[in-house]
């Protein structure tokens, strides 16, 4: 019985790639240094999987930034603004597309399906001259082979690549991206030919868009593409991999009829209904790559239950055609529990990170051949039982409070228009008020202070003094720049979700449970293992201290319940909405305490609300109902004069705009600049928005500093579709990943643009 891993984390157990990338970007190390770190990581990963007994080991899942950007490079689909002149794409062009450079902005970045991973969106049109411009897939296959490891090269499938793209600037929005299929397939054929020549016997093509609600013509594109590739694929074994949800019945029919394909991979963790389709008719003689080990969460697999499922599948597809696999790439989980010596032993026994999931996959494969490791299965069964019976998982008071939420929709008593009037009387803000999203740069010194406090190398008194000094620096800078509504910069927080999770019951934390979000950016998701409550105030001390340093309004900064949920590893023993309601009640307590402390503007970030939207339209309404309800619970009891802000970033919001309105926040700041101001189109189409809104005026994920004129141009575009009295001026997102040398001039230009337009508006009256 064979075993297969869809993909593996790239950053390394101690984020080695992150530090190598940042050192290279800062000019502190060479391209050769970066390549050496990367090669060492790849070698370690391949050898680890080979030693664990995995048969189908992936290659080309490593990336310096993102696998979709890698595919763009492979196809030579470089937007003209980067002045690429052909040949093999190097780091300069590659990282300019990802991050922008001094003269041109980066390509759009958005969420990878419903995960917290981001990908770089290809910009395509009829004039793109595709060419084979990156040989990475072949090079990595040869590299692994040189180490004695035969791998399965992984490519983003041609149809999914096009369906995940967008028309380039200047190209009609209605341009049919699938019309480019005939232009990219010749390059896929070149890559496949080179892989065959290098000795590859298997290849994996990821076509995750097959789990979406696809129209007939899009499904036909798969049939056409694989029909065209059939002769090129001859002599190779081909896996078409899907993940993150059920494959709809029509898509299943299309997928399993594709020509030239040897096996099909399915997510059987999030795609349980796909099982019915497999049982109803799986093509004879084809391999089933059964994704029974969860690639998106950190809970140990219930091996006994998985083995039962696999044994039932054996009877359908045949013993020699069943392959045990992960549900998706392990990119979305932490790397290795070995790096967690301080994690509570009971909770640790309930967990499996990527390295442990590799072992689980192989243990299940061996059990199917009759070589079951009884001791391993016995330890697993004991851990499953322990988790179900542990008293630390359940809090009756929390469950009772959550159950009592039923029957109310938790709306504030006054409508948003009346609230904004009351708030303006109190806050006395100018038109086009300026603000930032929350965080300011996290300097080396600041990180040192937090690290030393955590390690008990400095006292609490020293820590508080240092953090207050940092807050004062941030407050003074904002006053100097003449920003209207201030933030304290969040110097006490390493991560917006981790910070709150550390202060809520029902959460556990790792030392090295890092997961890649994009590029070199890693997050360390908390683990929600039990019922959630707030033992004591979490932010009141710091917000009050910051407000005492200025007469301007100071935002209290909170992370919303849906974002805490979606950016955590969530317990899988109760529905997600129940956990979300528990978090909402905890945040509600914090909002009310901030208001009592005199904080008049409170931001409750819901950066990840759109991210959690199910991939299938039939499930949207249920999710949006409880997600939006959870947000309203947090601020239902406060006064009209307290202004509630929320923030959302890097997703396509246009299809959920009515749910965003239904959140009933007083002000929403939202990503806009990197996505070609896509958000504004919804207002051009007639959607009326009465609350305050701040579409981002510049992209903070790029080191590029926008000019005053560029920002003013963006604001004027906004004023063409939004009323002057509701528009705010702000960056796209928080500033923690930037340097002060970038932040200060960018904010200076932002404030100058707002003041300039205020003057123009006043003179026009």
TAMO-V106842 format. One record per residue. N is the residue number from 0. RES is the residue in three letters. D_CENTER is the distance of its C-alpha to the mean C-alpha in Angstrom with 2 decimals. Layout:
n: (N/N)
res: (RES/RES)
d_center: (D_CENTER/D_CENTER)
This chain:
n: (0/1/2/3/4/5/6/7/8/9/10/11/12/13/14/15/16/17/18/19/20/21/22/23/24/25/26/27/28/29/30/31/32/33/34/35/36/37/38/39/40/41/42/43/44/45/46/47/48/49/50/51/52/53/54/55/56/57/58/59/60/61/62/63/64/65/66/67/68/69/70/71/72/73/74/75/76/77/78/79/80/81/82/83/84/85/86/87/88/89/90/91/92/93/94/95/96/97/98/99/100/101/102/103/104/105/106/107/108/109/110/111/112/113/114/115/116/117/118/119/120/121/122/123/124/125/126/127/128/129/130/131/132/133/134/135/136/137/138/139/140/141/142/143/144/145/146/147/148/149/150/151/152/153/154/155/156/157/158/159/160/161/162/163/164/165/166/167/168/169/170/171/172/173/174/175/176/177/178/179/180/181/182/183/184/185/186/187/188/189/190/191/192/193/194/195/196/197/198/199/200/201/202/203/204/205/206/207/208/209/210/211/212/213/214/215/216/217/218/219/220/221/222/223/224/225/226/227/228/229/230/231/232/233/234/235/236/237/238/239/240/241/242/243/244/245/246/247/248/249/250/251/252/253/254/255/256/257/258/259/260/261/262/263/264/265/266/267/268/269/270/271/272/273/274/275/276/277/278/279/280/281/282/283/284/285/286/287/288/289/290/291/292/293/294/295/296/297/298/299/300/301/302/303/304/305/306/307/308/309/310/311/312/313/314/315/316/317/318/319/320/321/322/323/324/325/326/327/328/329/330/331/332/333/334/335/336/337/338/339/340/341/342/343/344/345/346/347/348/349/350/351/352/353/354/355/356/357/358/359/360/361/362/363/364/365/366/367/368/369/370/371/372/373/374/375/376/377/378/379/380/381/382/383/384/385/386/387/388/389/390/391/392/393/394/395/396/397/398/399/400/401/402/403/404/405/406/407/408/409/410/411/412/413/414/415/416/417/418/419/420/421/422/423/424/425/426/427/428/429/430/431/432/433/434/435/436/437/438/439/440/441/442/443/444/445/446/447/448/449/450/451/452/453/454/455/456/457/458/459/460/461/462/463/464/465/466/467/468/469/470/471/472/473/474/475/476/477/478/479/480/481/482/483/484/485/486/487/488/489/490/491/492/493/494/495/496/497/498/499/500/501/502/503/504/505/506/507/508/509/510/511/512/513/514/515/516/517/518/519/520/521/522/523/524/525/526/527/528/529/530/531/532/533/534/535/536/537/538/539/540/541/542/543/544/545/546/547/548/549/550/551/552/553/554/555/556/557/558/559/560/561/562/563/564/565/566/567/568/569/570/571/572/573/574/575/576/577/578/579/580/581/582/583/584/585/586/587/588/589/590/591/592/593/594/595/596/597/598/599/600/601/602/603/604/605/606/607/608/609/610/611/612/613/614/615/616/617/618/619/620/621/622/623/624/625/626/627/628/629/630/631/632/633/634/635/636/637/638/639/640/641/642/643/644/645/646/647/648/649/650/651/652/653/654/655/656/657/658/659/660/661/662/663/664/665/666/667/668/669/670/671/672/673/674/675/676/677/678/679/680/681/682/683/684/685/686/687/688/689/690/691/692/693/694/695/696/697/698/699/700/701/702/703/704/705/706/707/708/709/710/711/712/713/714/715/716/717/718/719/720/721/722/723/724/725/726/727/728/729/730/731/732/733/734/735/736/737/738/739/740/741/742/743/744/745/746/747/748/749/750/751/752/753/754/755/756/757/758/759/760/761/762/763/764)
res: (UNK/UNK/UNK/UNK/UNK/UNK/UNK/UNK/UNK/UNK/UNK/UNK/UNK/UNK/UNK/UNK/UNK/UNK/UNK/UNK/UNK/UNK/UNK/UNK/UNK/UNK/UNK/UNK/UNK/UNK/UNK/UNK/UNK/UNK/UNK/UNK/UNK/UNK/UNK/UNK/UNK/UNK/UNK/UNK/UNK/UNK/UNK/UNK/UNK/UNK/UNK/UNK/UNK/UNK/UNK/UNK/UNK/UNK/UNK/UNK/UNK/UNK/UNK/UNK/UNK/UNK/UNK/UNK/UNK/UNK/UNK/UNK/UNK/UNK/UNK/UNK/UNK/UNK/UNK/UNK/UNK/UNK/UNK/UNK/UNK/UNK/UNK/UNK/UNK/UNK/UNK/UNK/UNK/UNK/UNK/UNK/UNK/UNK/UNK/UNK/UNK/UNK/UNK/UNK/UNK/UNK/UNK/UNK/UNK/UNK/UNK/UNK/UNK/UNK/UNK/UNK/UNK/UNK/UNK/UNK/UNK/UNK/UNK/UNK/UNK/UNK/UNK/UNK/UNK/UNK/UNK/UNK/UNK/UNK/UNK/UNK/UNK/UNK/UNK/UNK/UNK/UNK/UNK/UNK/UNK/UNK/UNK/UNK/UNK/UNK/UNK/UNK/UNK/UNK/UNK/UNK/UNK/UNK/UNK/UNK/UNK/UNK/UNK/UNK/UNK/UNK/UNK/UNK/UNK/UNK/UNK/UNK/UNK/UNK/UNK/UNK/UNK/UNK/UNK/UNK/UNK/UNK/UNK/UNK/UNK/UNK/UNK/UNK/UNK/UNK/UNK/UNK/UNK/UNK/UNK/UNK/UNK/UNK/UNK/UNK/UNK/UNK/UNK/UNK/UNK/UNK/UNK/UNK/UNK/UNK/UNK/UNK/UNK/UNK/UNK/UNK/UNK/UNK/UNK/UNK/UNK/UNK/UNK/UNK/UNK/UNK/UNK/UNK/UNK/UNK/UNK/UNK/UNK/UNK/UNK/UNK/UNK/UNK/UNK/UNK/UNK/UNK/UNK/UNK/UNK/UNK/UNK/UNK/UNK/UNK/UNK/UNK/UNK/UNK/UNK/UNK/UNK/UNK/UNK/UNK/UNK/UNK/UNK/UNK/UNK/UNK/UNK/UNK/UNK/UNK/UNK/UNK/UNK/UNK/UNK/UNK/UNK/UNK/UNK/UNK/UNK/UNK/UNK/UNK/UNK/UNK/UNK/UNK/UNK/UNK/UNK/UNK/UNK/UNK/UNK/UNK/UNK/UNK/UNK/UNK/UNK/UNK/UNK/UNK/UNK/UNK/UNK/UNK/UNK/UNK/UNK/UNK/UNK/UNK/UNK/UNK/UNK/UNK/UNK/UNK/UNK/UNK/UNK/UNK/UNK/UNK/UNK/UNK/UNK/UNK/UNK/UNK/UNK/UNK/UNK/UNK/UNK/UNK/UNK/UNK/UNK/UNK/UNK/UNK/UNK/UNK/UNK/UNK/UNK/UNK/UNK/UNK/UNK/UNK/UNK/UNK/UNK/UNK/UNK/UNK/UNK/UNK/UNK/UNK/UNK/UNK/UNK/UNK/UNK/UNK/UNK/UNK/UNK/UNK/UNK/UNK/UNK/UNK/UNK/UNK/UNK/UNK/UNK/UNK/UNK/UNK/UNK/UNK/UNK/UNK/UNK/UNK/UNK/UNK/UNK/UNK/UNK/UNK/UNK/UNK/UNK/UNK/UNK/UNK/UNK/UNK/UNK/UNK/UNK/UNK/UNK/UNK/UNK/UNK/UNK/UNK/UNK/UNK/UNK/UNK/UNK/UNK/UNK/UNK/UNK/UNK/UNK/UNK/UNK/UNK/UNK/UNK/UNK/UNK/UNK/UNK/UNK/UNK/UNK/UNK/UNK/UNK/UNK/UNK/UNK/UNK/UNK/UNK/UNK/UNK/UNK/UNK/UNK/UNK/UNK/UNK/UNK/UNK/UNK/UNK/UNK/UNK/UNK/UNK/UNK/UNK/UNK/UNK/UNK/UNK/UNK/UNK/UNK/UNK/UNK/UNK/UNK/UNK/UNK/UNK/UNK/UNK/UNK/UNK/UNK/UNK/UNK/UNK/UNK/UNK/UNK/UNK/UNK/UNK/UNK/UNK/UNK/UNK/UNK/UNK/UNK/UNK/UNK/UNK/UNK/UNK/UNK/UNK/UNK/UNK/UNK/UNK/UNK/UNK/UNK/UNK/UNK/UNK/UNK/UNK/UNK/UNK/UNK/UNK/UNK/UNK/UNK/UNK/UNK/UNK/UNK/UNK/UNK/UNK/UNK/UNK/UNK/UNK/UNK/UNK/UNK/UNK/UNK/UNK/UNK/UNK/UNK/UNK/UNK/UNK/UNK/UNK/UNK/UNK/UNK/UNK/UNK/UNK/UNK/UNK/UNK/UNK/UNK/UNK/UNK/UNK/UNK/UNK/UNK/UNK/UNK/UNK/UNK/UNK/UNK/UNK/UNK/UNK/UNK/UNK/UNK/UNK/UNK/UNK/UNK/UNK/UNK/UNK/UNK/UNK/UNK/UNK/UNK/UNK/UNK/UNK/UNK/UNK/UNK/UNK/UNK/UNK/UNK/UNK/UNK/UNK/UNK/UNK/UNK/UNK/UNK/UNK/UNK/UNK/UNK/UNK/UNK/UNK/UNK/UNK/UNK/UNK/UNK/UNK/UNK/UNK/UNK/UNK/UNK/UNK/UNK/UNK/UNK/UNK/UNK/UNK/UNK/UNK/UNK/UNK/UNK/UNK/UNK/UNK/UNK/UNK/UNK/UNK/UNK/UNK/UNK/UNK/UNK/UNK/UNK/UNK/UNK/UNK/UNK/UNK/UNK/UNK/UNK/UNK/UNK/UNK/UNK/UNK/UNK/UNK/UNK/UNK/UNK/UNK/UNK/UNK/UNK/UNK/UNK/UNK/UNK/UNK/UNK/UNK/UNK/UNK/UNK/UNK/UNK/UNK/UNK/UNK/UNK/UNK/UNK/UNK/UNK/UNK/UNK/UNK/UNK/UNK/UNK/UNK/UNK/UNK/UNK/UNK/UNK/UNK/UNK/UNK/UNK/UNK/UNK/UNK/UNK/UNK/UNK/UNK/UNK/UNK/UNK/UNK/UNK/UNK/UNK/UNK/UNK/UNK/UNK/UNK/UNK/UNK/UNK/UNK/UNK/UNK/UNK/UNK/UNK/UNK/UNK/UNK/UNK/UNK/UNK/UNK/UNK/UNK/UNK/UNK/UNK/UNK/UNK/UNK/UNK/UNK/UNK/UNK/UNK/UNK/UNK/UNK/UNK)
d_center: (33.87/31.00/27.50/24.35/20.88/18.32/16.50/16.10/14.04/15.09/15.10/18.15/19.26/19.82/17.22/20.10/18.22/16.39/19.89/21.51/19.27/19.80/23.46/23.83/22.25/24.59/27.53/28.34/28.16/28.94/27.22/29.28/27.96/24.34/25.47/27.37/24.51/22.41/25.42/26.05/22.57/22.91/26.43/25.54/22.88/25.29/28.21/26.43/25.67/29.19/30.79/28.97/30.64/27.80/29.51/26.75/24.73/22.04/22.34/20.50/17.11/17.29/15.97/16.59/13.44/12.04/13.96/14.19/15.62/17.87/19.13/19.84/21.80/23.56/24.69/25.73/23.94/23.84/24.21/27.71/26.78/25.92/29.55/28.96/32.38/31.73/31.96/29.34/26.22/26.09/23.71/24.93/23.95/20.72/19.35/20.88/18.85/15.60/16.70/19.82/23.17/26.07/27.23/24.46/20.90/17.83/16.63/14.07/10.36/8.17/5.28/6.51/8.53/7.50/4.63/1.47/3.12/5.11/8.73/12.01/13.86/17.43/20.24/23.20/26.68/30.19/31.16/28.56/30.63/28.67/29.88/29.06/27.70/25.69/27.23/24.39/24.27/28.02/28.20/25.80/27.72/30.93/29.62/28.84/32.17/33.92/32.69/34.16/30.96/30.90/27.34/25.73/24.21/20.97/20.47/18.11/20.76/22.62/22.19/18.43/18.25/20.43/18.83/15.43/17.49/19.04/22.61/23.17/24.67/28.22/27.73/28.42/25.40/27.24/27.47/27.07/24.50/25.85/29.17/27.87/27.84/31.34/30.40/27.53/29.15/31.86/29.32/27.73/31.36/32.00/29.08/30.20/33.80/32.97/31.05/34.07/36.43/34.57/35.16/31.93/32.93/29.54/26.59/23.26/21.92/18.45/18.80/15.88/16.86/19.88/18.18/17.97/21.06/22.74/26.10/29.05/29.08/25.54/26.58/29.72/27.79/26.73/30.41/31.55/29.16/29.94/33.58/33.68/32.05/34.33/37.06/34.67/33.01/36.49/37.10/33.45/31.72/28.59/25.65/23.50/20.29/18.29/15.55/13.38/16.39/20.14/21.73/24.02/27.73/28.42/25.52/26.74/30.19/29.08/27.01/29.78/32.36/30.77/33.33/33.10/30.47/31.36/28.66/25.71/22.59/21.31/18.76/21.40/19.24/17.28/19.90/23.07/24.95/24.81/27.33/29.87/29.57/30.10/33.05/34.37/34.69/33.07/34.74/37.46/37.14/33.38/30.99/28.46/25.42/24.71/21.18/22.38/20.49/17.05/14.38/11.61/13.71/16.23/19.38/22.36/23.31/26.36/28.35/31.38/29.56/27.71/31.06/32.75/30.24/30.58/34.34/34.38/32.42/34.97/37.63/35.91/34.84/37.21/36.93/36.64/33.87/31.34/28.60/26.48/22.80/19.29/17.43/14.77/13.85/13.86/11.13/8.94/11.79/13.90/16.73/20.11/21.88/24.79/23.13/23.31/27.06/26.84/24.80/27.11/28.91/28.84/25.08/24.65/26.80/24.37/21.45/20.54/18.01/17.66/21.25/22.64/21.00/22.79/25.96/25.42/25.10/28.31/30.09/29.63/30.82/33.85/34.64/34.93/37.54/39.54/38.51/36.69/36.09/37.65/36.93/33.18/33.06/35.22/33.02/30.00/32.07/33.15/29.59/28.69/31.87/31.26/27.89/29.53/32.49/31.21/32.35/29.45/27.10/29.14/30.23/32.68/32.72/28.98/29.31/32.32/30.70/27.72/30.23/32.19/29.43/30.47/32.76/31.47/28.82/28.79/29.34/30.90/34.57/34.81/33.16/30.80/33.52/35.96/33.42/32.56/36.33/36.81/33.98/35.36/38.78/37.38/34.94/37.04/34.29/35.12/33.85/30.53/29.62/27.36/24.70/21.53/18.25/18.95/18.42/20.80/20.85/20.71/23.84/25.10/27.80/25.55/23.47/26.89/28.16/25.33/25.64/29.42/29.39/27.21/29.66/32.56/33.96/34.38/35.58/33.83/36.26/35.31/31.58/32.08/34.34/31.86/28.96/31.39/32.53/29.00/28.55/31.97/31.03/27.98/30.17/32.99/30.86/29.59/33.20/34.44/32.01/33.19/29.83/30.69/28.23/27.20/24.51/25.32/22.56/21.12/22.92/23.12/19.36/17.34/14.12/13.95/13.15/15.20/18.07/18.57/18.10/20.80/23.14/22.66/24.54/22.96/20.26/20.52/19.12/18.93/20.26/18.19/15.39/12.86/9.62/8.31/5.29/7.57/11.34/12.93/10.44/10.07/9.54/12.08/11.24/14.60/16.37/17.87/21.06/23.49/24.49/23.08/25.42/25.99/29.04/29.56/28.29/25.20/25.19/28.67/30.37/28.18/27.95/31.73/32.41/30.49/32.26/35.58/35.08/35.08/36.74/33.78/31.25/28.65/25.38/24.56/20.85/19.07/15.66/16.00/16.29/13.62/10.91/12.67/12.68/9.14/8.07/11.13/12.74/14.92/18.54/19.39/23.00/22.77/20.98/17.65/19.43/22.10/19.85/18.27/21.85/22.80/20.13/21.26/24.81/24.01/22.36/25.39/27.71/26.02/26.22/29.88/30.67/29.20/31.36/34.38/33.86/34.27/30.73/30.98/27.48/24.54/20.90/18.68/15.11/13.13/10.10/8.10/11.23/10.59/7.31/9.78/12.36/14.00/14.35/18.10/19.90/22.39/19.92/18.55/21.48/21.44/17.80/18.26/21.58/20.57/17.37/19.50/22.38/20.51/19.87/23.56/24.78/23.59/25.99/28.65/31.47/31.47/34.03/33.92/34.19/30.95/28.24/24.80/21.90/18.29/15.38/12.47/10.28/8.92/9.48/12.84/14.84/18.24/18.41/17.85/19.94/22.64/20.44/19.30/23.04/23.73/21.72/24.83/23.46/26.00/23.68/20.16/18.51/15.94/14.34/17.01/18.27/15.92/15.95/19.77/20.29/19.30/19.11/22.82/23.90/23.47/26.03/28.27/28.40/29.98/27.47/29.07/27.06/29.30/27.14/26.21/23.36/21.95/20.04/18.84/21.67/20.11/16.96/16.34/14.04/17.29/20.42/22.54/24.73/25.41/29.07/30.63/31.70/28.27/26.86/30.03/29.64/26.17/27.65/30.61/28.49/26.94/30.46/31.54/29.51/29.10/31.94/32.75/32.98/29.38/27.56/25.87/25.12/22.06/19.38/15.95/14.25/15.42/17.53/16.93/15.86/18.97/22.63/25.42/27.21/24.46/23.78/27.45/28.58/25.53/26.13/29.85/29.47/27.32/30.07/32.79/31.36/31.24/34.80/36.09/34.98/36.39/39.68/39.68/39.07/41.82/44.30/43.63/44.82)
